[in-house]
Amino acid sequence: KRAASETDKNFIDRDYFASKEPSFMSATGLTGAARGVATHTFIQYADYEKAKDNVEAEIERLRDKGILSKLEAEAINKDAVGRFFSSELFARIEKSELVMREKKFTVEVPVSEVYDGLEEYSDEMIMIQGIADCAFLEDGKLVVVDYKTDRLNDEELFKEKYTSQVLIYKKALTMSTGYEVKDTLLYSFHLSKEIGIDS
């Protein structure tokens, strides 16, 4: 069994690596990874209408409800999140009749689609589980969006790192929802832009 986010060939699970301080802390507060989790949590639970009008007030509302901690609320890049709510992508999401946030899935796929060099085991299946950040209906088909907070400056690096993960989301959501997927996208908060993934 694999998680969809671990299909990258170079993935190393560092969850249980030891360190002198909690892995979610750095000298100045949250680590980059923990700041990314804070942004994802905000995008998952935010009231989009309120966030579009006032990102800072919506962050405070989620902090008051205990969904975000004080450190997490302070770590969110409010300008970058604000640009998302002004983006063309968000305008498409707003128009959709069906928006799924944090859509969970568990599907079986041939092992050769996940691991290279195992074509002789094409009859063997592997269970893939994961959570797609966002999928929305547009013209009767799904658009799959994966939000990224990595501080990468090159679109090609995003594609190299995340294409296999997003294509698993595409396959899984087609299987689990019955809708055809028309677009697979990354949205970079660092670059404030969407990045298309070719299928």
Order of alpha helices (4+ residues) and beta strands (2+ residues): beta-beta-beta-alpha-alpha-alpha-alpha-alpha-alpha-beta-beta-beta-alpha-beta-beta
